[in-house]
Amino acid sequence: MRPLPKDQDWTAYVYLFYLVYYLVVGLVFPIGPWGREATVAATVAAVGLYFWGYWLRGLRRFWVVGGFLVLGTLCANSNPGSSVFFVYGASFIGKAIDPPRAYWALGGLLAIIGLEAWLLHLSPWLWTAALGFSVLVGMLVIHEVQRRRLNNSLLRAQEEVERLAATAERERIGRDLHDLLGHTLSLIVLKSELASRLAEKDPARAACEIRDVERISREALSQVRAAVRGYHSVGLEAELTHAREALAAAGITFDSKVEPVTVSASQESVLTLAIREGITNVVRHAGAKTCQLALRCRYFGCELEIADDGRGGSAPDGFGLGGMRERVEALGGTLERDGSNGMRLILRLPTPGASGVTE
């Protein structure tokens, strides 16, 4: 058995100290033949009401408010210290409902105390203490409970933001690793197959291809580490070199036309990963003989086009193209895909310094 719920701190025990005032007054200055016994019984009832109030939730706490109101009324003429019961009742109003309704309920409690003081001719010492401390404690509790609720809401919002950030980071790493390893492993497979075919006919060239496999593998390892850290861009020039190597190893003719463009680091990262994903798809799935790549300046910024003469098709975006589309749209760009005659990808990004007028 626990007197308080697990989520309640130790300060609730401290507030019981105010009952000492009622208990001392009733024991030292008893009124009537059963004054001391009534004081002890009322104290026990108050302690029970007090702890019960912490287990209740919402509007059910008004049962405790009403209990303290009744207890204070019954003991008002026998013990001036019974003003503490009204104060305890006021303290549970803020825990039962939210402002501003709690302030209205507190006002109602004060009106009842004032009416009782007039009808029962209560001692000024009692009703002034009951009114004054009920206002003070009631408003403090309302403010404190509201502050805790706001803090809890902020903590829940912060936890949700952290959860979404962690999810987004996992998705980013997944997309980047897919783009990095899909391209690199395809190139390693192609060069390994080429080295295997050349092993007997041209051992020197086969050895060269194997050295390329080793170099590409080391580069892939460093790129994976960089992707996990969040720095995955190797630059447009380096990416075009990798694209040319992969297409050459697959026996695909490559034609590129690249204009100088002004892009931010994040935009350059999107462009390099788009080139990597597009070329990987050409090597692995297109069955193409030729591939064209063009990077052009446009009025809105820059445009990247990757086209091949392969089988094309209108299949839904896979993981790689889906990740590419998300990156592009996150920067305010667009990605078009046309598989009616081979495959054509057109990526458009707004870039700094774009004039906003057509060429």
Secondary structure, 3 states (H helix, E strand, C coil): CCCCCCCCCCHHHHHHHHHHHHHHHHHHCCCCCCHHHHHHHHHHHHHHHHHHHHHCCHHHHHHHHHHHHHHHHHHCCCCHHHHHHHHHHHHCHHHHCCCCHHHHHHHHHHHHHHHHHHHCCCCHHHHHHHHHHHHHHHHHHHHHHHHHHHHHHHHHHHHHHHHHHHHHHHHHHHHHHHHHHHHHHHHHHHHHHHHHHHHHHCHHHHHHHHHHHHHHHHHHHHHHHHHHHCCCCCCHHHHHHHHHHHHHHCCCEEEEEECCCCCCHHHHHHHHHHHHHHHHHHHHHHCCCEEEEEEEEECCEEEEEEEECCCCCCCCCCHHHHHHHHHHHHCCCEEEEECCCCEEEEEEEECCCCCCCCC
